[in-house]
Amino acid sequence: MRILLAILFICSSALAQSNTHLYVANKNEDTISIINIRSLAVEHTIKVGGGPHEVAIAPNGAKAYVGNTQGNTVSVVDLKTRSEKKITGPDFGFPHGIGFTPDGRRAIVTNENTRKIVLIDATTDQVIRSIPTDQGGTHMVVINKAGTWAYFTNRESNTVSFMDLSDYRIVANVPVGRGGEGLALSPNEKEIWVGDRTDATVSVIDVAARKVVARLPAGQSPVRVTFTPNGKYGLLPDRTDNNIRVIDTGTRKQVAMVAVGGNPGGIVVSADGRQAFVACQGANDIKVIDTSNWTVTKTIPVGRGADGLAIH
């Protein structure tokens, strides 16, 4: 009996560490593509609002939220029925980055034009409140594992805001490089890396100190940032030279560069760390990268203007 329980525990742990689907926002055709991770094929294409730039999946995997920048709405996609409805509100203005709290009860949506964070009750899909950022170009958001802090970039003000989720108060605006756009929280949650698109650098923020402790060269136009699950590598898509730069987080030195073409943007890594997926909006496809040797192993055609990615 103990052996059987051990086997079941190992199997359940393995399943918990796996992903089944990749979600792609196709911003030039107002759809999202759903890709089966195992077959690496598109299973479904779902119509959403105008100009979808980013997509986020609820922690329980039941639904997707999509920020529709041209329609000033958030699409709610039921991932079982594949039906879609929209959340509207006066404070949506170029809604972009979306993040769910780990308990799945709240979602945070950044809005560039209104300079506001819109808070959504993710159990009812209703807007609860809006919080002014007083920063220009509020763009991308990440939330820590405990659901206690949210961090978002303001690409016109060149800052990263720290929001305390206990009272939704912005307690700090940390200066970064010009055009700070994509950001990622390291797996150990000690650092935030920000792609300074205009300065062609990556700003490394010490979370505890709330200040930049390093600026790393990063090609020509680092638009997004992600980490491998073990925290060993940071991956940086470059919109201009069409490469993915791989940075060793320990030495903070580049160790590989992967040519993907097609104006890369959105990037995610599988839970097991074996594959990275890159959305190439100019080529309307997803490049699959083997992280053991940093080579492209497959190209998956998707919709026009593939950009924001989520994996679950």
C-alpha positions in Angstrom: 0.0 0.0 0.0 2.8 2.4 0.9 4.5 1.7 -2.4 1.3 2.4 -4.3 0.8 5.7 -2.4 4.4 6.7 -3.2 3.8 6.0 -6.9 0.6 8.0 -6.9 2.3 10.9 -5.2 5.2 10.8 -7.7 2.7 10.7 -10.6 0.6 13.5 -9.2 3.7 15.6 -8.6 4.9 15.1 -12.2 1.5 16.1 -13.5 1.6 19.2 -11.4 4.9 20.2 -13.0 3.7 19.7 -16.5 1.9 22.0 -19.0 -0.8 20.9 -21.4 -1.5 24.0 -23.5 0.1 27.2 -24.9 -2.1 30.2 -25.5 -1.3 32.8 -28.2 -2.8 36.3 -28.6 -2.9 37.1 -32.4 -3.2 40.8 -32.2 -3.7 41.5 -36.0 -6.7 39.2 -36.4 -8.4 39.4 -33.0 -8.1 35.8 -32.0 -6.3 33.5 -29.6 -4.7 30.2 -30.7 -4.7 27.2 -28.3 -1.7 24.8 -28.9 -1.5 21.3 -27.5 2.0 21.1 -25.9 2.3 17.4 -26.6 1.4 17.4 -30.3 2.7 21.0 -30.9 -0.4 21.6 -33.0 -3.1 24.3 -32.9 -6.3 22.7 -31.4 -8.6 25.7 -31.5 -8.7 29.3 -32.6 -11.1 31.6 -30.7 -12.4 35.0 -31.6 -11.8 37.8 -29.0 -11.9 41.6 -29.0 -9.9 44.1 -31.0 -6.1 44.1 -30.8 -5.5 41.4 -28.2 -1.9 41.9 -26.9 -1.7 39.7 -23.8 -3.4 36.6 -22.4 -3.5 35.2 -18.9 -4.8 31.9 -17.7 -6.7 31.5 -14.3 -4.8 29.3 -11.9 -7.4 26.6 -12.1 -7.1 26.5 -15.9 -10.8 27.2 -16.4 -10.7 30.4 -18.3 -8.4 32.9 -20.1 -8.4 36.7 -19.8 -7.3 38.6 -22.9 -6.5 42.4 -22.9 -8.1 43.9 -26.1 -6.1 47.1 -26.7 -8.3 48.4 -29.5 -11.6 47.5 -28.1 -10.8 48.6 -24.5 -12.3 45.4 -23.1 -11.1 42.3 -21.5 -12.3 39.0 -23.1 -13.2 36.2 -20.8 -12.8 32.8 -22.6 -14.3 29.7 -21.1 -11.7 27.1 -21.9 -14.1 24.2 -21.6 -16.9 25.5 -23.8 -14.6 27.9 -25.7 -17.2 30.6 -25.4 -16.3 34.3 -25.0 -17.8 37.3 -23.2 -16.4 40.8 -22.5 -15.7 42.8 -19.4 -16.1 46.5 -20.0 -15.5 49.6 -17.9 -14.8 53.3 -18.2 -11.2 53.0 -16.9 -10.1 50.5 -19.6 -7.8 52.4 -22.0 -5.4 50.3 -24.0 -5.7 47.4 -21.5 -2.5 45.3 -21.8 -0.8 43.3 -19.1 -2.9 40.9 -17.0 -2.1 38.9 -13.9 -4.2 36.6 -11.7 -3.6 36.3 -7.9 -2.5 32.7 -7.0 -5.9 32.0 -5.4 -7.6 32.9 -8.6 -10.0 35.4 -6.9 -8.6 38.6 -8.4 -7.1 39.8 -11.7 -5.1 42.9 -12.3 -5.2 44.7 -15.7 -2.8 47.5 -16.7 -4.1 50.3 -18.8 -1.7 52.5 -20.7 -3.9 55.4 -21.8 -5.8 55.9 -18.6 -2.8 55.2 -16.4 -4.8 53.0 -14.1 -4.8 49.5 -12.7 -8.2 47.9 -13.0 -9.0 45.2 -10.4 -11.4 42.5 -11.4 -13.2 40.0 -9.3 -12.2 36.9 -11.2 -15.0 34.8 -9.6 -17.7 37.0 -11.1 -15.8 38.7 -13.9 -16.8 42.1 -12.6 -14.7 45.2 -12.2 -14.2 46.0 -8.5 -12.2 49.2 -8.6 -9.5 51.2 -10.4 -6.2 52.5 -9.0 -4.4 55.5 -10.6 -0.7 54.8 -11.2 0.3 58.4 -11.9 2.9 56.9 -14.3 3.0 56.9 -18.1 2.5 53.8 -20.2 1.6 51.3 -17.6 2.2 48.2 -19.5 3.1 44.7 -18.1 2.4 43.1 -14.7 3.7 40.2 -12.6 2.4 39.0 -9.2 4.4 37.1 -6.6 3.6 33.5 -5.5 2.1 34.6 -2.3 -0.2 37.0 -4.0 0.9 39.9 -1.8 2.7 42.1 -4.3 2.2 43.1 -7.9 4.9 44.8 -10.0 4.3 46.6 -13.3 6.3 48.5 -15.8 5.6 52.1 -16.9 7.4 52.4 -20.2 6.9 56.2 -20.6 7.9 57.1 -17.1 10.8 54.5 -17.1 9.8 53.0 -13.8 8.6 49.8 -12.2 5.8 50.2 -9.6 5.5 48.1 -6.4 1.9 47.6 -5.4 1.0 46.1 -2.0 -2.0 43.9 -2.7 -3.2 44.0 0.9 -4.6 47.5 0.3 -3.7 48.1 -3.4 -1.4 50.9 -2.6 1.6 51.7 -4.8 4.5 52.0 -2.3 7.4 52.6 -4.7 8.2 53.6 -8.3 11.7 52.3 -9.0 13.6 54.1 -11.9 14.8 51.7 -14.7 16.2 52.3 -18.2 14.4 54.1 -20.9 11.4 52.2 -22.4 11.2 49.6 -19.6 8.6 47.3 -21.0 8.8 43.5 -20.4 9.5 42.3 -16.9 9.9 39.0 -15.0 10.2 38.1 -11.3 13.0 35.6 -10.7 11.8 32.2 -9.4 13.4 32.9 -6.0 11.6 36.3 -6.1 14.7 38.2 -5.1 15.1 40.0 -8.4 13.0 41.7 -11.1 14.5 41.9 -14.6 13.2 44.6 -16.9 13.8 44.9 -20.6 14.8 48.5 -21.3 13.7 48.6 -24.9 15.0 52.1 -25.8 18.3 51.8 -23.9 19.0 48.2 -25.1 19.7 47.0 -21.6 18.2 44.9 -18.8 17.7 46.5 -15.5 18.1 44.1 -12.5 16.1 45.3 -9.5 16.8 44.0 -6.0 13.2 43.4 -4.8 14.1 43.8 -1.1 16.1 47.0 -1.6 13.7 48.3 -4.3 16.5 49.6 -6.5 18.4 48.7 -9.6 21.6 46.9 -8.8 22.8 46.1 -12.3 22.3 47.2 -15.9 23.2 44.5 -18.5 23.7 44.9 -22.2 20.9 43.2 -24.1 21.2 43.6 -27.9 19.2 46.3 -29.6 15.6 46.1 -28.4 14.8 43.7 -25.5 11.1 43.7 -25.5 10.2 40.8 -23.1 11.9 38.8 -20.3 11.4 35.4 -18.8 13.3 32.9 -16.6 13.8 29.2 -16.8 12.0 27.6 -13.8 15.3 26.8 -12.0 16.3 30.5 -12.3 19.5 29.7 -14.0 18.8 31.6 -17.2 17.1 34.7 -18.3 15.7 34.8 -21.9 15.4 38.1 -23.8 13.6 38.4 -27.2 15.0 41.2 -29.3 12.5 42.9 -31.6 15.2 44.4 -33.8 17.8 41.7 -34.5 15.3 38.8 -34.2 17.3 36.8 -31.7 16.7 35.4 -28.2 19.6 36.1 -25.9 20.2 33.7 -23.1 21.8 35.2 -19.9 23.3 33.2 -17.1 21.7 34.8 -14.0 24.7 33.9 -11.8 27.4 35.4 -13.9 25.0 37.8 -15.7 26.8 37.0 -18.9 25.3 36.0 -22.3 25.8 32.2 -22.9 23.8 31.7 -26.0 21.9 33.4 -28.8 19.1 31.8 -30.7 18.0 33.1 -34.1 14.2 33.0 -34.5 13.4 35.7 -37.0 10.0 37.3 -37.4 10.1 40.0 -34.8 9.9 38.0 -31.6 8.0 39.2 -28.5 6.1 37.0 -26.2 8.1 34.2 -24.5 7.4 31.5 -22.0 9.2 28.4 -20.7 7.5 25.0 -20.0 7.2 24.0 -16.3 9.8 21.3 -16.8 12.2 23.8 -18.3 12.9 21.7 -21.4 11.2 24.0 -24.0 10.9 27.7 -24.6 8.2 29.1 -26.8 8.5 32.4 -28.7 5.8 34.3 -30.5 7.1 35.9 -33.7 4.6 38.4 -34.8 6.2 39.2 -38.1 6.2 35.5 -39.2 2.8 34.6 -37.6 4.3 31.6 -35.9 5.7 30.1 -32.6 9.3 28.9 -32.5 9.9 26.0 -30.1 13.4 26.1 -28.5 15.2 23.1 -26.9 16.8 24.6 -23.8 19.3 21.8 -23.6 21.2 23.1 -26.6 19.4 26.3 -27.4 18.2 25.4 -30.9 14.9 25.8 -32.6 13.3 22.4 -33.0 9.9 23.3 -34.5 7.9 26.1 -36.0 4.1 26.3 -35.4 2.0 28.5 -37.7 -0.6 30.5 -35.8 -2.7 33.7 -36.4 -1.6 37.1 -37.7 0.5 39.1 -35.3 1.2 36.5 -32.7 2.5 38.3 -29.6 1.4 37.6 -26.0 1.8 34.1 -24.6 0.6 32.1 -21.6 1.2 28.5 -20.7 -0.8 26.2 -18.4 
